[in-house]
Amino acid sequence: MRQRGPLVAGIASAALALLLIVLLVLPKMGQVGEAQDALKTAQDGEVSLQAQLRSLQDAQAQAPKTEDEIKALDSKVPSTVDLPSLFRLLQGAADRAAVDFFQFSPGTPAPDLTGAFSIVSSQIVITGSYFTLQEFLYSLESLPRAAKVISVGITPVGATTTGTTTPTTTSGRLQMQLTVEFYNTDSSAGPGSIPGPTEGTATVPAAASTITTTESGA
């Protein structure tokens, strides 16, 4: 009986130690594990936030350049047809090229096939020397407003034909006929559209009209 006393006490001590492990140590270990998981999640979140912060800082640094690009795009493809502004741009190009004759016939705005924007197919006629025509084309390509030349036709002015020979001109003047597309972001362009193809055109004839100017001569 006396020998069983220490054995029972040892078993009881072991059981108590096991119970303490189950009740105290294991929960703490679980809490430590949860804390480690929470720490990793927080660290991952911090990395993500730092990446977002860098992205926002980069966007802020690029903001002036982006704003300039947006303004340039708005200038090239405005929200409405704005015929007065378009006519002034073309008239300025004709003046710089010193053409003898300039005629602009804007077409009626029509939505493109995708419906994302509108197209104004227009006819331009100018008369002048070869270098005058070349200068006008260069000015047309460098307009602040986007333009796409669809077709070009050039004929001599005052041409004479002998038999089957190529027409020639004694005046040295040429006439160039252009079909040019201009664009705007009014996807509902056309009669009755909003904001409407004729907005801001009070000082210019309607879109189907022809605007003609004659220079004093180059």
C-alpha positions as semicolon CSV with decimal commas, in nm:
position;residue;x (nm);y (nm);z (nm)
1;M;0,000;0,000;0,000
2;R;0,281;0,238;0,082
3;Q;0,444;0,171;-0,255
4;R;0,123;0,265;-0,436
5;G;0,118;0,611;-0,279
6;P;0,402;0,761;-0,486
7;L;0,267;0,591;-0,802
8;V;-0,078;0,733;-0,754
9;A;0,069;1,073;-0,679
10;G;0,281;1,058;-0,995
11;I;-0,020;0,960;-1,205
12;A;-0,223;1,238;-1,048
13;S;0,054;1,487;-1,116
14;A;0,078;1,374;-1,477
15;A;-0,298;1,397;-1,516
16;L;-0,296;1,743;-1,366
17;A;-0,015;1,851;-1,594
18;L;-0,203;1,712;-1,896
19;L;-0,517;1,889;-1,783
20;L;-0,328;2,215;-1,748
21;I;-0,184;2,167;-2,097
22;V;-0,531;2,105;-2,239
23;L;-0,693;2,391;-2,051
24;L;-0,418;2,652;-2,059
25;V;-0,138;2,580;-2,302
26;L;-0,332;2,452;-2,604
27;P;-0,574;2,749;-2,613
28;K;-0,280;2,984;-2,586
29;M;-0,108;2,802;-2,870
30;G;-0,428;2,838;-3,073
31;Q;-0,439;3,208;-2,991
32;V;-0,075;3,239;-3,094
33;G;-0,155;3,069;-3,424
34;E;-0,452;3,299;-3,480
35;A;-0,238;3,598;-3,394
36;Q;0,026;3,486;-3,644
37;D;-0,242;3,441;-3,911
38;A;-0,381;3,784;-3,831
39;L;-0,029;3,931;-3,847
40;K;0,033;3,774;-4,188
41;T;-0,302;3,902;-4,314
42;A;-0,217;4,248;-4,185
43;Q;0,126;4,232;-4,348
44;D;-0,028;4,122;-4,678
45;G;-0,281;4,404;-4,647
46;E;0,000;4,651;-4,581
47;V;0,184;4,535;-4,893
48;S;-0,135;4,577;-5,094
49;L;-0,197;4,922;-4,950
50;Q;0,161;5,024;-5,023
51;A;0,117;4,910;-5,384
52;Q;-0,207;5,107;-5,410
53;L;-0,037;5,409;-5,258
54;R;0,246;5,390;-5,512
55;S;-0,009;5,356;-5,791
56;L;-0,199;5,662;-5,667
57;Q;0,125;5,858;-5,632
58;D;0,223;5,764;-5,988
59;A;-0,124;5,865;-6,110
60;Q;-0,093;6,196;-5,926
61;A;0,247;6,259;-6,082
62;Q;0,107;6,177;-6,428
63;A;-0,211;6,382;-6,375
64;P;-0,087;6,701;-6,550
65;K;0,027;6,501;-6,854
66;T;-0,301;6,307;-6,860
67;E;-0,502;6,629;-6,839
68;D;-0,305;6,773;-7,130
69;E;-0,370;6,458;-7,334
70;I;-0,743;6,477;-7,256
71;K;-0,753;6,844;-7,356
72;A;-0,570;6,764;-7,680
73;L;-0,815;6,482;-7,754
74;D;-1,112;6,707;-7,679
75;S;-0,968;6,959;-7,923
76;K;-0,914;6,700;-8,196
77;V;-1,253;6,532;-8,147
78;P;-1,493;6,785;-7,989
79;S;-1,831;6,700;-7,841
80;T;-2,022;6,878;-8,121
81;V;-1,963;6,959;-8,487
82;D;-1,888;7,326;-8,406
83;L;-1,884;7,442;-8,768
84;P;-1,768;7,799;-8,691
85;S;-1,450;7,674;-8,527
86;L;-1,392;7,416;-8,802
87;F;-1,440;7,676;-9,074
88;R;-1,197;7,916;-8,905
89;L;-0,934;7,640;-8,888
90;L;-0,974;7,559;-9,258
91;Q;-0,983;7,927;-9,356
92;G;-0,660;7,979;-9,161
93;A;-0,498;7,688;-9,347
94;A;-0,612;7,837;-9,680
95;D;-0,478;8,179;-9,582
96;R;-0,137;8,037;-9,483
97;A;-0,118;7,849;-9,813
98;A;-0,219;8,170;-10,002
99;V;-0,478;7,989;-10,216
100;D;-0,657;8,169;-10,501
101;F;-0,990;8,005;-10,421
102;F;-1,124;7,815;-10,122
103;Q;-1,459;7,634;-10,090
104;F;-1,581;7,428;-9,794
105;S;-1,898;7,217;-9,812
106;P;-1,965;7,043;-9,477
107;G;-2,182;6,735;-9,488
108;T;-2,453;6,628;-9,247
109;P;-2,313;6,456;-8,934
110;A;-2,382;6,083;-8,923
111;P;-2,301;5,824;-8,654
112;D;-2,026;5,578;-8,740
113;L;-2,101;5,207;-8,766
114;T;-2,005;5,143;-8,402
115;G;-2,219;5,431;-8,275
116;A;-1,927;5,558;-8,066
117;F;-1,884;5,892;-8,248
118;S;-2,008;6,091;-8,547
119;I;-1,853;6,165;-8,885
120;V;-1,884;6,483;-9,088
121;S;-1,790;6,397;-9,447
122;S;-1,704;6,726;-9,619
123;Q;-1,588;6,855;-9,956
124;I;-1,304;7,106;-9,989
125;V;-1,202;7,274;-10,315
126;I;-0,896;7,499;-10,349
127;T;-0,720;7,656;-10,643
128;G;-0,357;7,763;-10,660
129;S;-0,008;7,659;-10,763
130;Y;0,142;7,317;-10,697
131;F;0,324;7,450;-10,392
132;T;0,005;7,618;-10,269
133;L;-0,180;7,287;-10,280
134;Q;0,110;7,113;-10,108
135;E;0,115;7,374;-9,831
136;F;-0,260;7,343;-9,777
137;L;-0,236;6,964;-9,745
138;Y;0,042;7,003;-9,489
139;S;-0,170;7,250;-9,290
140;L;-0,466;7,012;-9,311
141;E;-0,258;6,728;-9,167
142;S;-0,141;6,946;-8,878
143;L;-0,481;7,092;-8,783
144;P;-0,564;7,092;-8,410
145;R;-0,879;6,904;-8,510
146;A;-0,859;6,544;-8,634
147;A;-0,913;6,510;-9,008
148;K;-0,890;6,215;-9,246
149;V;-0,847;6,273;-9,619
150;I;-1,058;6,013;-9,802
151;S;-0,990;6,116;-10,161
152;V;-0,787;6,372;-10,357
153;G;-0,840;6,491;-10,713
154;I;-0,625;6,746;-10,895
155;T;-0,706;6,905;-11,231
156;P;-0,537;7,190;-11,424
157;V;-0,718;7,524;-11,438
158;G;-0,777;7,649;-11,790
159;A;-0,666;7,317;-11,934
160;T;-0,637;7,267;-12,307
161;T;-0,643;6,931;-12,481
162;T;-0,490;6,850;-12,816
163;G;-0,588;6,512;-12,955
164;T;-0,524;6,244;-12,690
165;T;-0,247;6,428;-12,509
166;T;-0,266;6,493;-12,135
167;P;-0,452;6,817;-12,046
168;T;-0,215;7,106;-11,981
169;T;-0,258;7,455;-11,841
170;T;-0,098;7,780;-11,943
171;S;-0,189;7,952;-11,616
172;G;0,016;7,722;-11,395
173;R;-0,286;7,693;-11,164
174;L;-0,433;7,370;-11,033
175;Q;-0,762;7,287;-10,865
176;M;-0,771;7,026;-10,588
177;Q;-1,090;6,854;-10,474
178;L;-1,076;6,684;-10,135
179;T;-1,316;6,459;-9,950
180;V;-1,230;6,494;-9,582
181;E;-1,383;6,341;-9,270
182;F;-1,404;6,531;-8,942
183;Y;-1,521;6,376;-8,614
184;N;-1,704;6,458;-8,293
185;T;-1,813;6,256;-7,991
186;D;-2,185;6,333;-8,032
187;S;-2,287;5,974;-8,108
188;S;-2,648;6,084;-8,166
189;A;-2,554;6,333;-8,439
190;G;-2,819;6,413;-8,693
191;P;-3,137;6,619;-8,704
192;G;-3,283;6,662;-8,355
193;S;-2,989;6,505;-8,174
194;I;-2,873;6,611;-7,829
195;P;-2,651;6,811;-7,791
196;G;-2,715;6,835;-8,165
197;P;-2,498;6,875;-8,475
198;T;-2,590;7,243;-8,523
199;E;-2,503;7,362;-8,172
200;G;-2,295;7,679;-8,192
201;T;-2,344;7,726;-8,567
202;A;-2,550;8,045;-8,559
203;T;-2,285;8,241;-8,750
204;V;-2,237;7,972;-9,016
205;P;-2,490;7,838;-9,268
206;A;-2,646;7,497;-9,206
207;A;-2,436;7,184;-9,246
208;A;-2,553;7,120;-9,604
209;S;-2,443;7,465;-9,725
210;T;-2,126;7,566;-9,909
211;I;-1,885;7,827;-9,778
212;T;-1,669;7,989;-10,045
213;T;-1,395;8,247;-10,021
214;T;-1,182;8,388;-10,302
215;E;-0,833;8,520;-10,235
216;S;-0,680;8,810;-10,425
217;G;-0,433;8,569;-10,583
218;A;-0,111;8,395;-10,486
